[in-house]
């Protein structure tokens, strides 16, 4: 069965993290389509460069861009209704994809044809956080998360999101992400779910007449209205693990007051280039040894330049910080 992933796109600063994961999953994903939903020139240029560099994999779907970008996403669904095709929607700020997550999500979709949508098990998604806390992954002394997609703590609290990401990043680095996985969970009462990662059969979407309307709100419609109408409750695929960076009310603090986005970028690039973090550690040791041996100034400059080059690959923000230092 053909698999096409899609992303309403998008913000370059997030896509730079997502893209390496997509390229690493070409074994399972036939194509990835960007639903162009931005007028920002830097973002558009980046998306177009991806389609140019990987023309057989990255495709751009262009439609009218509306002032309300969330409603404008609706118009794309009618293009994704092919028979014998599985579609996976990934938000542009999906900041982590476990190595087997895409494979497991596809497998869960095939094995469970009744749910209208199959969701990923998403870190920083209020409903998923509720179940993760019930299973002991999130401490109760951080506050209790309610079973609500717009929970005050799980969706709106930036400090909570920061603590959650920091704990998750430690587990990623220590190769302990298995603890975040769980059994599949059926959303029996058709609760609204933040659709950061969701998966559908093309032929199921084709039968939904509303997708031909000009505009709509996809989150409530696909997580609540349609599953309830068809009596096909959606399901969380517990062993398909993803990280979602931020909801609207979390974003400003996470971007401006933490280094989390750089941490995720390092993890993403490291998966593609092979232990980039280790390279930086080795370079740091080299600097120390060269300084101890009183190498000439030009040699020290060369080594520092190498670190600057790697830092720029990870994050321009990190690169600029090192330049000031």
VOZA-382870 format. One record per residue (C-alpha): x, y, z; residue in one letter; residue number from 0. Coordinates in Angstrom, 3 decimals, m for minus. Layout:
// residues N
X | Y | Z | r | k
X | Y | Z | a | NUM
...
***
This chain:
// residues 325
X | Y | Z | r | k
0.000 | 0.000 | 0.000 | x | 0
1.307 | 3.449 | m0.920 | x | 1
2.115 | 5.857 | 1.921 | x | 2
2.159 | 9.640 | 1.515 | x | 3
2.960 | 11.965 | 4.403 | x | 4
1.873 | 15.606 | 4.452 | x | 5
2.699 | 18.735 | 6.425 | x | 6
0.913 | 22.082 | 6.434 | x | 7
3.997 | 24.193 | 5.873 | x | 8
5.533 | 25.797 | 7.348 | x | 9
8.169 | 27.382 | 9.453 | x | 10
11.747 | 26.800 | 8.371 | x | 11
13.050 | 26.691 | 11.955 | x | 12
10.860 | 23.645 | 12.606 | x | 13
11.065 | 22.009 | 9.188 | x | 14
14.853 | 21.863 | 9.515 | x | 15
14.263 | 19.457 | 12.412 | x | 16
11.482 | 17.460 | 10.751 | x | 17
13.101 | 16.982 | 7.325 | x | 18
15.948 | 14.636 | 8.393 | x | 19
13.395 | 12.315 | 9.986 | x | 20
11.333 | 12.294 | 6.808 | x | 21
14.371 | 11.480 | 4.691 | x | 22
15.292 | 8.673 | 7.082 | x | 23
11.842 | 7.147 | 6.578 | x | 24
11.845 | 6.940 | 2.779 | x | 25
11.793 | 3.169 | 3.187 | x | 26
8.176 | 3.549 | 4.343 | x | 27
7.084 | 6.895 | 2.867 | x | 28
6.726 | 7.146 | m0.922 | x | 29
6.386 | 10.933 | m1.027 | x | 30
6.071 | 13.827 | 1.379 | x | 31
3.799 | 16.712 | 0.382 | x | 32
4.049 | 20.224 | 1.785 | x | 33
0.680 | 21.988 | 1.950 | x | 34
2.011 | 25.484 | 1.334 | x | 35
0.422 | 27.676 | 3.975 | x | 36
2.813 | 30.596 | 4.398 | x | 37
3.766 | 33.810 | 2.612 | x | 38
7.063 | 34.200 | 4.476 | x | 39
9.761 | 34.324 | 1.797 | x | 40
12.435 | 32.530 | 3.817 | x | 41
10.035 | 29.710 | 4.636 | x | 42
8.812 | 29.408 | 1.040 | x | 43
12.381 | 29.480 | m0.330 | x | 44
13.378 | 26.676 | 2.022 | x | 45
10.409 | 24.511 | 1.067 | x | 46
11.081 | 25.095 | m2.625 | x | 47
14.752 | 24.192 | m2.136 | x | 48
13.729 | 20.856 | m0.604 | x | 49
11.502 | 20.068 | m3.584 | x | 50
14.379 | 20.965 | m5.904 | x | 51
16.961 | 18.878 | m4.039 | x | 52
14.676 | 15.843 | m3.628 | x | 53
12.230 | 16.071 | m6.562 | x | 54
11.101 | 12.452 | m6.305 | x | 55
10.252 | 12.723 | m2.628 | x | 56
9.289 | 16.268 | m1.620 | x | 57
6.303 | 17.766 | m3.444 | x | 58
4.569 | 21.119 | m2.963 | x | 59
0.787 | 21.464 | m3.056 | x | 60
m0.166 | 25.133 | m3.522 | x | 61
m3.604 | 26.594 | m2.905 | x | 62
m4.972 | 29.961 | m1.869 | x | 63
m3.555 | 31.180 | 1.429 | x | 64
m6.143 | 32.644 | 3.786 | x | 65
m5.680 | 35.084 | 6.654 | x | 66
m6.714 | 32.314 | 9.031 | x | 67
m4.091 | 29.705 | 8.191 | x | 68
m5.792 | 27.051 | 10.337 | x | 69
m9.029 | 27.215 | 8.360 | x | 70
m7.092 | 27.331 | 5.105 | x | 71
m5.609 | 23.900 | 5.760 | x | 72
m9.064 | 22.410 | 5.182 | x | 73
m8.924 | 22.886 | 1.404 | x | 74
m6.092 | 20.362 | 1.008 | x | 75
m7.839 | 17.255 | 2.324 | x | 76
m9.861 | 16.709 | m0.848 | x | 77
m6.601 | 15.994 | m2.702 | x | 78
m5.766 | 13.066 | m0.419 | x | 79
m8.428 | 10.470 | m1.061 | x | 80
m6.746 | 7.863 | m3.292 | x | 81
m7.659 | 4.235 | m2.903 | x | 82
m4.978 | 1.867 | m1.563 | x | 83
m3.145 | 4.818 | m0.048 | x | 84
m2.377 | 5.667 | 3.561 | x | 85
m1.880 | 9.322 | 4.433 | x | 86
0.027 | 10.605 | 7.466 | x | 87
m0.316 | 14.231 | 8.544 | x | 88
2.577 | 15.618 | 10.583 | x | 89
2.529 | 19.157 | 11.968 | x | 90
5.548 | 21.224 | 10.982 | x | 91
6.702 | 21.413 | 14.615 | x | 92
6.967 | 17.669 | 15.114 | x | 93
10.405 | 17.780 | 16.684 | x | 94
11.099 | 14.081 | 17.239 | x | 95
10.186 | 10.875 | 15.450 | x | 96
11.268 | 7.619 | 17.073 | x | 97
13.146 | 5.369 | 14.648 | x | 98
10.276 | 2.876 | 14.383 | x | 99
7.389 | 5.348 | 14.775 | x | 100
6.398 | 5.668 | 11.113 | x | 101
6.624 | 1.921 | 10.541 | x | 102
4.552 | 1.230 | 13.658 | x | 103
1.968 | 3.862 | 12.766 | x | 104
1.481 | 2.348 | 9.306 | x | 105
1.250 | m1.159 | 10.769 | x | 106
m1.324 | m0.008 | 13.336 | x | 107
m3.351 | 1.669 | 10.598 | x | 108
m3.441 | m1.507 | 8.497 | x | 109
m4.255 | m3.773 | 11.445 | x | 110
m7.012 | m1.460 | 12.705 | x | 111
m9.235 | m0.537 | 9.759 | x | 112
m12.232 | 0.527 | 11.886 | x | 113
m10.905 | 3.728 | 13.538 | x | 114
m11.379 | 6.675 | 11.204 | x | 115
m8.049 | 8.133 | 12.322 | x | 116
m4.984 | 6.620 | 13.966 | x | 117
m3.003 | 9.073 | 16.110 | x | 118
0.626 | 8.958 | 17.135 | x | 119
1.669 | 8.687 | 20.777 | x | 120
2.775 | 12.298 | 21.078 | x | 121
4.888 | 13.921 | 23.771 | x | 122
3.406 | 17.388 | 24.427 | x | 123
m0.157 | 16.616 | 23.425 | x | 124
m2.661 | 17.094 | 26.252 | x | 125
m4.683 | 13.897 | 25.743 | x | 126
m1.510 | 11.821 | 25.320 | x | 127
m0.016 | 13.530 | 28.385 | x | 128
m3.097 | 12.483 | 30.372 | x | 129
m2.494 | 8.825 | 29.500 | x | 130
1.285 | 9.141 | 29.923 | x | 131
0.756 | 10.544 | 33.416 | x | 132
m1.664 | 7.718 | 34.293 | x | 133
1.118 | 5.305 | 33.352 | x | 134
3.706 | 7.076 | 35.505 | x | 135
5.690 | 8.834 | 32.769 | x | 136
4.790 | 12.348 | 33.969 | x | 137
5.081 | 13.080 | 37.729 | x | 138
1.890 | 13.939 | 39.581 | x | 139
3.723 | 16.671 | 41.494 | x | 140
3.946 | 18.635 | 38.227 | x | 141
0.164 | 18.971 | 38.454 | x | 142
m2.680 | 16.746 | 37.297 | x | 143
m3.504 | 16.747 | 33.589 | x | 144
m7.186 | 16.450 | 32.759 | x | 145
m8.694 | 14.447 | 29.900 | x | 146
m9.114 | 17.528 | 27.723 | x | 147
m7.279 | 18.525 | 24.539 | x | 148
m7.033 | 22.143 | 25.771 | x | 149
m6.124 | 21.288 | 29.355 | x | 150
m4.688 | 24.277 | 31.228 | x | 151
m1.539 | 22.369 | 32.140 | x | 152
m1.087 | 20.001 | 29.207 | x | 153
m1.833 | 22.509 | 26.444 | x | 154
m1.463 | 26.056 | 27.760 | x | 155
1.302 | 25.967 | 30.351 | x | 156
4.747 | 26.784 | 28.930 | x | 157
6.616 | 25.804 | 32.095 | x | 158
5.018 | 22.374 | 32.054 | x | 159
5.969 | 21.927 | 28.382 | x | 160
9.546 | 22.938 | 29.164 | x | 161
9.840 | 20.365 | 31.959 | x | 162
8.236 | 17.716 | 29.766 | x | 163
10.624 | 18.330 | 26.871 | x | 164
13.668 | 18.354 | 29.130 | x | 165
12.688 | 15.000 | 30.647 | x | 166
11.972 | 13.544 | 27.195 | x | 167
15.277 | 14.791 | 25.745 | x | 168
17.202 | 13.128 | 28.583 | x | 169
15.461 | 9.843 | 27.786 | x | 170
16.232 | 10.247 | 24.071 | x | 171
19.917 | 10.842 | 24.788 | x | 172
20.046 | 7.903 | 27.208 | x | 173
18.177 | 5.641 | 24.772 | x | 174
15.279 | 5.186 | 27.211 | x | 175
12.365 | 6.199 | 25.004 | x | 176
10.724 | 2.771 | 25.308 | x | 177
9.325 | 3.887 | 28.668 | x | 178
7.095 | 6.418 | 26.861 | x | 179
5.396 | 3.774 | 24.737 | x | 180
2.123 | 2.194 | 25.791 | x | 181
m0.663 | m0.062 | 24.571 | x | 182
m3.007 | 1.282 | 21.909 | x | 183
m5.829 | 3.393 | 23.333 | x | 184
m9.295 | 3.737 | 21.799 | x | 185
m10.835 | 7.202 | 22.191 | x | 186
m14.216 | 5.699 | 23.052 | x | 187
m16.179 | 8.887 | 23.689 | x | 188
m14.988 | 10.710 | 20.583 | x | 189
m13.076 | 13.361 | 22.524 | x | 190
m11.514 | 16.201 | 20.523 | x | 191
m7.816 | 15.485 | 20.031 | x | 192
m4.980 | 17.797 | 18.957 | x | 193
m4.142 | 16.270 | 15.572 | x | 194
m0.358 | 16.806 | 15.582 | x | 195
0.094 | 13.337 | 14.034 | x | 196
m2.782 | 11.470 | 12.404 | x | 197
m3.194 | 8.771 | 9.773 | x | 198
m6.096 | 7.859 | 7.449 | x | 199
m7.054 | 5.687 | 4.502 | x | 200
m7.603 | 7.681 | 1.326 | x | 201
m10.829 | 5.879 | 0.484 | x | 202
m12.250 | 6.756 | 3.935 | x | 203
m11.600 | 10.447 | 3.357 | x | 204
m13.165 | 10.268 | m0.088 | x | 205
m16.512 | 9.405 | 1.466 | x | 206
m16.643 | 12.619 | 3.531 | x | 207
m18.703 | 15.138 | 1.557 | x | 208
m17.661 | 18.143 | 3.680 | x | 209
m14.074 | 18.061 | 2.418 | x | 210
m15.319 | 19.649 | m0.810 | x | 211
m16.435 | 22.733 | 1.071 | x | 212
m14.239 | 25.804 | 0.791 | x | 213
m13.194 | 26.088 | 4.432 | x | 214
m13.519 | 24.161 | 7.679 | x | 215
m11.885 | 23.297 | 11.002 | x | 216
m10.126 | 19.961 | 10.727 | x | 217
m9.287 | 19.223 | 14.358 | x | 218
m12.774 | 18.931 | 15.823 | x | 219
m14.204 | 17.535 | 12.583 | x | 220
m11.802 | 14.595 | 12.189 | x | 221
m11.317 | 13.825 | 15.877 | x | 222
m14.934 | 14.171 | 17.037 | x | 223
m17.636 | 14.837 | 14.410 | x | 224
m16.790 | 12.147 | 11.835 | x | 225
m15.783 | 9.329 | 14.233 | x | 226
m19.027 | 9.883 | 16.157 | x | 227
m21.146 | 10.095 | 13.003 | x | 228
m19.688 | 6.867 | 11.618 | x | 229
m19.333 | 5.111 | 14.989 | x | 230
m15.631 | 4.654 | 14.254 | x | 231
m13.737 | 5.912 | 17.334 | x | 232
m10.157 | 6.959 | 16.712 | x | 233
m7.195 | 5.247 | 18.318 | x | 234
m3.771 | 6.226 | 19.686 | x | 235
m0.987 | 3.985 | 18.403 | x | 236
0.966 | 3.563 | 21.631 | x | 237
4.245 | 2.382 | 20.103 | x | 238
4.440 | 5.163 | 17.469 | x | 239
6.328 | 7.792 | 19.472 | x | 240
6.591 | 11.439 | 18.378 | x | 241
7.541 | 14.757 | 19.971 | x | 242
5.520 | 17.930 | 19.367 | x | 243
7.302 | 21.193 | 20.139 | x | 244
4.662 | 23.714 | 21.172 | x | 245
1.066 | 24.811 | 21.242 | x | 246
0.328 | 28.496 | 20.666 | x | 247
0.387 | 29.558 | 24.322 | x | 248
3.607 | 27.601 | 24.981 | x | 249
5.536 | 28.734 | 21.937 | x | 250
6.856 | 32.176 | 22.877 | x | 251
8.475 | 31.023 | 26.104 | x | 252
9.881 | 27.800 | 24.644 | x | 253
11.432 | 29.593 | 21.677 | x | 254
12.786 | 32.683 | 23.426 | x | 255
13.718 | 31.443 | 26.889 | x | 256
15.000 | 27.907 | 26.337 | x | 257
17.464 | 26.024 | 24.141 | x | 258
15.039 | 23.170 | 23.528 | x | 259
14.676 | 23.782 | 19.806 | x | 260
18.462 | 23.595 | 19.436 | x | 261
18.523 | 20.388 | 21.465 | x | 262
15.977 | 18.797 | 19.131 | x | 263
17.830 | 20.082 | 16.088 | x | 264
21.028 | 18.461 | 17.340 | x | 265
19.223 | 15.161 | 17.895 | x | 266
17.660 | 15.327 | 14.433 | x | 267
20.884 | 16.156 | 12.617 | x | 268
22.779 | 13.611 | 14.667 | x | 269
20.519 | 10.865 | 13.383 | x | 270
21.273 | 11.882 | 9.826 | x | 271
24.977 | 12.705 | 10.002 | x | 272
26.017 | 10.181 | 12.640 | x | 273
26.752 | 11.291 | 16.176 | x | 274
27.283 | 14.994 | 15.507 | x | 275
27.229 | 15.594 | 19.241 | x | 276
30.216 | 13.269 | 19.583 | x | 277
32.100 | 15.224 | 16.931 | x | 278
31.632 | 18.430 | 18.892 | x | 279
32.834 | 16.751 | 22.092 | x | 280
35.924 | 15.492 | 20.266 | x | 281
36.612 | 18.934 | 18.860 | x | 282
36.338 | 20.386 | 22.350 | x | 283
38.969 | 17.916 | 23.560 | x | 284
41.165 | 18.851 | 20.606 | x | 285
40.979 | 22.525 | 21.536 | x | 286
42.031 | 21.740 | 25.088 | x | 287
44.998 | 19.647 | 23.992 | x | 288
46.137 | 22.206 | 21.421 | x | 289
45.981 | 25.033 | 23.948 | x | 290
48.027 | 22.972 | 26.422 | x | 291
50.660 | 22.354 | 23.751 | x | 292
50.892 | 26.109 | 23.001 | x | 293
50.029 | 25.761 | 19.317 | x | 294
50.321 | 28.880 | 17.229 | x | 295
47.390 | 31.265 | 17.164 | x | 296
46.478 | 30.327 | 13.582 | x | 297
46.078 | 26.668 | 14.615 | x | 298
43.753 | 27.576 | 17.473 | x | 299
41.741 | 29.728 | 15.099 | x | 300
41.400 | 26.810 | 12.678 | x | 301
40.041 | 24.476 | 15.380 | x | 302
37.620 | 27.127 | 16.639 | x | 303
36.527 | 27.629 | 13.048 | x | 304
35.734 | 23.920 | 12.781 | x | 305
33.520 | 24.134 | 15.872 | x | 306
31.844 | 27.205 | 14.414 | x | 307
31.132 | 25.310 | 11.205 | x | 308
29.465 | 22.457 | 13.083 | x | 309
27.559 | 24.864 | 15.307 | x | 310
26.184 | 26.641 | 12.258 | x | 311
24.940 | 23.313 | 10.883 | x | 312
23.112 | 22.701 | 14.137 | x | 313
21.706 | 26.187 | 14.630 | x | 314
22.532 | 29.691 | 13.416 | x | 315
21.485 | 30.910 | 16.862 | x | 316
24.079 | 28.672 | 18.512 | x | 317
26.655 | 29.774 | 15.941 | x | 318
26.035 | 33.450 | 16.695 | x | 319
26.317 | 32.750 | 20.424 | x | 320
29.722 | 31.090 | 19.955 | x | 321
30.917 | 33.987 | 17.821 | x | 322
30.140 | 36.385 | 20.675 | x | 323
31.999 | 34.144 | 23.119 | x | 324
***
